[in-house]
Amino acid sequence: MHYFATIVSSESDPANKPGTPEFAAGVEKYAAFQEQAAAAIAGGAPLFPVDTAINVRRDGDQLLVTDGPFTEQSEVVGGFYVFDCPDLDTAVELAGRIPTAARGSVEVRPMAMWTPHEQPGADWWTALLWESDVIEPDTPEWAAAVAEHERFGEQVGDVIRGGGALRPPATAVTVRMRDGQLLRTDGPYTEGAEIVDGVYVFTATGPAQAVEIAAEIPRGAKGRTEVRRIVDVGF
């Protein structure tokens, strides 16, 4: 079973900013975590800061593209992992060992499907699919949405390196590690109207091409795609 671990921390956390000593120290901690948890890691990547994000929406036939974070949030997504675990409890225990869990939080959610990717490189990007109207798996609406995404994959070709869909937010568990104790809360990390419903990992030559690809990703009527460049940390 695959589980999506969304890594969340303060937007002002210097450990989220490549080039800072805090980021370099964090890379070492994550390298150690990945060495320990390698057998269970089925994907994932650190992301450039949210102020570099590009948000893509459609309003009828009009494409709306905005730079920067979509809204002002005290906590933002800094990266993600995909775990291959026998059950939720095992995934939660792993999430508690992610370095950011000690100062931020990690949302763990079962996945409905996952296509693994290779080691990300410098020209890799992530598209986080945010939705306010979540489609339940194993419904006619779900099957129709899957067919749309399959057509998207055929359209853009081999730039897609991986991706998947998450189960509804009611299945999420938010994990924090404080004073050596694992704190587990049922539900997603945010109570906002939008939640991450899916993810793509793809390659692009730069922001312009990344937006072109993201613009073709199927979304609900109120959905948006948050495009973030992946940080190439070399492991």
VEXDREN-2710 file (C-alpha; in Angstrom, 1 decimal):
% VEXDREN-2710
k/r/px/py/pz
1/MET/0.0/0.0/0.0
2/HIS/1.3/3.4/-0.9
3/TYR/1.1/6.4/1.4
4/PHE/1.7/10.1/0.5
5/ALA/3.6/12.0/3.2
6/THR/3.2/15.8/2.8
7/ILE/6.1/17.6/4.5
8/VAL/4.8/20.9/6.1
9/SER/6.6/23.6/7.9
10/SER/6.6/27.4/8.4
11/GLU/7.1/29.5/5.2
12/SER/9.8/31.5/7.1
13/ASP/11.8/28.4/8.1
14/PRO/15.4/28.9/6.7
15/ALA/15.7/25.1/6.3
16/ASN/13.3/25.4/3.4
17/LYS/15.6/27.7/1.4
18/PRO/18.4/26.2/-0.7
19/GLY/21.7/27.8/-0.2
20/THR/21.3/28.5/3.5
21/PRO/23.4/26.7/6.2
22/GLU/20.1/25.4/7.7
23/PHE/19.1/23.8/4.4
24/ALA/22.5/22.2/4.1
25/ALA/22.2/20.8/7.6
26/GLY/18.7/19.5/6.7
27/VAL/20.0/17.7/3.6
28/GLU/22.4/15.7/5.8
29/LYS/19.6/14.8/8.2
30/TYR/17.4/13.7/5.2
31/ALA/20.2/11.7/3.7
32/ALA/20.5/9.8/6.9
33/PHE/16.7/9.3/7.1
34/GLN/16.6/8.0/3.5
35/GLU/19.4/5.6/4.2
36/GLN/17.5/4.1/7.2
37/ALA/14.1/4.1/5.5
38/ALA/15.3/3.2/1.9
39/ALA/13.3/-0.1/1.7
40/ALA/10.0/1.8/2.3
41/ILE/10.6/4.9/0.1
42/ALA/8.8/4.6/-3.2
43/GLY/9.2/8.3/-4.3
44/GLY/9.4/11.9/-3.2
45/ALA/11.3/15.1/-3.6
46/PRO/12.2/18.4/-1.8
47/LEU/10.7/21.5/-3.4
48/PHE/11.9/25.0/-3.9
49/PRO/10.3/27.6/-1.6
50/VAL/6.6/28.3/-2.1
51/ASP/7.4/31.9/-3.1
52/THR/8.7/30.4/-6.4
53/ALA/5.4/28.5/-7.0
54/ILE/3.3/29.1/-10.1
55/ASN/-0.5/28.5/-9.8
56/VAL/-2.5/27.5/-12.8
57/ARG/-6.3/27.7/-13.0
58/ARG/-8.9/27.8/-15.8
59/ASP/-11.9/30.1/-15.7
60/GLY/-13.9/28.8/-18.6
61/ASP/-11.7/29.1/-21.7
62/GLN/-9.3/31.6/-19.9
63/LEU/-6.1/30.3/-18.4
64/LEU/-5.1/32.1/-15.2
65/VAL/-1.5/31.9/-14.1
66/THR/-0.2/33.6/-10.9
67/ASP/3.2/33.6/-9.3
68/GLY/3.9/32.9/-5.7
69/PRO/1.9/31.2/-3.0
70/PHE/-1.9/31.0/-3.7
71/THR/-2.8/32.3/-0.3
72/GLU/-1.0/33.5/2.8
73/GLN/-0.5/30.4/5.0
74/SER/1.5/29.9/8.2
75/GLU/2.5/26.4/7.0
76/VAL/3.4/25.4/3.5
77/VAL/4.4/22.3/1.6
78/GLY/8.2/21.8/1.5
79/GLY/8.3/18.4/-0.1
80/PHE/6.9/14.9/0.0
81/TYR/7.6/11.2/0.2
82/VAL/5.7/8.2/-1.0
83/PHE/6.0/5.2/1.3
84/ASP/5.3/1.6/0.4
85/CYS/4.1/0.2/3.7
86/PRO/1.9/-2.7/4.9
87/ASP/-0.4/-0.4/6.8
88/LEU/-1.1/3.1/8.0
89/ASP/0.5/2.7/11.4
90/THR/3.9/1.7/9.8
91/ALA/3.6/4.8/7.5
92/VAL/2.9/7.0/10.5
93/GLU/5.9/5.7/12.4
94/LEU/8.1/6.4/9.4
95/ALA/6.6/9.9/9.0
96/GLY/7.6/10.7/12.6
97/ARG/11.2/10.0/11.7
98/ILE/11.2/12.6/8.9
99/PRO/13.4/15.4/10.2
100/THR/10.8/18.2/9.6
101/ALA/8.3/16.4/11.9
102/ALA/10.3/17.7/14.8
103/ARG/9.6/21.4/14.0
104/GLY/6.6/21.1/11.5
105/SER/4.3/18.3/10.6
106/VAL/3.8/15.5/8.1
107/GLU/0.4/14.6/6.7
108/VAL/0.1/10.9/5.9
109/ARG/-2.6/9.8/3.5
110/PRO/-3.3/6.5/1.6
111/MET/-3.0/6.7/-2.1
112/ALA/-5.5/5.3/-4.6
113/MET/-2.8/4.9/-7.2
114/TRP/0.9/5.6/-7.6
115/THR/3.4/5.4/-10.6
116/PRO/6.9/5.5/-9.2
117/HIS/9.7/7.8/-10.6
118/GLU/13.4/7.7/-10.9
119/GLN/15.9/9.9/-9.0
120/PRO/14.8/13.5/-9.7
121/GLY/17.2/15.8/-11.6
122/ALA/17.7/19.5/-12.0
123/ASP/15.1/19.9/-14.7
124/TRP/12.3/18.1/-12.7
125/TRP/9.1/19.7/-11.5
126/THR/6.2/18.8/-9.3
127/ALA/2.5/19.6/-10.0
128/LEU/0.4/19.5/-6.8
129/LEU/-3.3/19.2/-7.7
130/TRP/-5.5/21.1/-5.2
131/GLU/-9.2/20.5/-5.2
132/SER/-12.1/21.6/-3.1
133/ASP/-14.5/19.0/-4.5
134/VAL/-12.9/15.6/-3.9
135/ILE/-14.0/12.6/-6.0
136/GLU/-14.4/9.3/-4.2
137/PRO/-12.5/6.4/-5.6
138/ASP/-14.4/3.5/-7.2
139/THR/-17.2/5.7/-8.5
140/PRO/-18.3/6.5/-12.0
141/GLU/-16.9/10.1/-11.5
142/TRP/-13.6/8.6/-10.5
143/ALA/-13.4/6.4/-13.6
144/ALA/-14.2/9.4/-15.8
145/ALA/-11.4/11.4/-14.1
146/VAL/-8.9/8.6/-14.5
147/ALA/-9.8/8.4/-18.2
148/GLU/-9.1/12.2/-18.5
149/HIS/-5.7/11.8/-16.9
150/GLU/-4.8/8.9/-19.1
151/ARG/-5.6/11.1/-22.2
152/PHE/-3.4/13.9/-20.6
153/GLY/-0.5/11.3/-20.2
154/GLU/-0.8/10.3/-23.9
155/GLN/-0.9/14.0/-24.9
156/VAL/2.3/15.2/-23.1
157/GLY/4.3/12.0/-23.7
158/ASP/7.4/11.0/-21.8
159/VAL/7.9/14.2/-19.8
160/ILE/5.8/12.6/-17.1
161/ARG/8.1/10.8/-14.7
162/GLY/5.6/9.7/-12.1
163/GLY/2.4/10.6/-10.3
164/GLY/-0.6/9.5/-8.3
165/ALA/-3.9/10.2/-6.7
166/LEU/-4.7/10.5/-3.0
167/ARG/-7.6/9.1/-1.1
168/PRO/-10.0/11.6/0.5
169/PRO/-8.8/13.9/3.4
170/ALA/-10.9/12.0/5.9
171/THR/-8.3/9.2/5.6
172/ALA/-5.4/11.5/6.6
173/VAL/-3.3/11.4/9.7
174/THR/-1.1/14.4/10.7
175/VAL/2.1/13.5/12.5
176/ARG/4.3/15.7/14.7
177/MET/7.3/14.8/16.9
178/ARG/7.7/16.9/20.0
179/ASP/10.2/16.3/22.8
180/GLY/10.8/12.8/21.5
181/GLN/7.1/11.9/21.5
182/LEU/5.1/11.1/18.3
183/LEU/1.8/13.1/18.3
184/ARG/-0.8/11.7/15.9
185/THR/-4.0/13.7/14.9
186/ASP/-6.7/12.3/12.6
187/GLY/-7.4/14.5/9.6
188/PRO/-5.3/16.7/7.2
189/TYR/-2.8/19.3/8.3
190/THR/-4.9/22.2/7.1
191/GLU/-8.6/23.0/7.4
192/GLY/-8.6/25.1/4.2
193/ALA/-11.2/24.7/1.5
194/GLU/-8.6/23.1/-0.8
195/ILE/-6.6/19.9/-0.3
196/VAL/-3.9/18.1/-2.3
197/ASP/-5.8/15.5/-4.3
198/GLY/-3.0/14.3/-6.6
199/VAL/0.5/14.9/-7.8
200/TYR/2.6/14.7/-11.0
201/VAL/6.4/14.6/-11.3
202/PHE/7.6/15.7/-14.7
203/THR/10.5/17.3/-16.6
204/ALA/10.5/20.7/-18.2
205/THR/13.2/23.1/-19.7
206/GLY/12.0/26.0/-17.5
207/PRO/9.0/27.7/-15.9
208/ALA/7.3/28.5/-19.3
209/GLN/7.2/24.9/-20.4
210/ALA/6.3/23.7/-16.9
211/VAL/3.2/26.0/-17.0
212/GLU/2.3/24.7/-20.5
213/ILE/2.3/21.1/-19.2
214/ALA/0.5/22.0/-16.0
215/ALA/-2.2/23.8/-18.0
216/GLU/-3.2/20.6/-19.6
217/ILE/-3.6/18.6/-16.4
218/PRO/-7.3/17.8/-15.8
219/ARG/-8.8/19.7/-12.8
220/GLY/-12.2/20.0/-11.3
221/ALA/-14.2/23.2/-11.9
222/LYS/-12.7/24.9/-8.9
223/GLY/-9.3/23.1/-8.9
224/ARG/-5.9/24.5/-9.4
225/THR/-2.4/23.2/-10.1
226/GLU/0.6/24.4/-8.0
227/VAL/3.8/24.1/-10.0
228/ARG/7.0/23.8/-8.0
229/ARG/10.5/23.0/-9.1
230/ILE/12.2/20.1/-7.4
231/VAL/15.5/20.7/-5.6
232/ASP/18.2/18.4/-6.9
233/VAL/20.0/17.3/-3.8
234/GLY/21.9/14.3/-5.4
235/PHE/20.3/11.4/-3.5
END
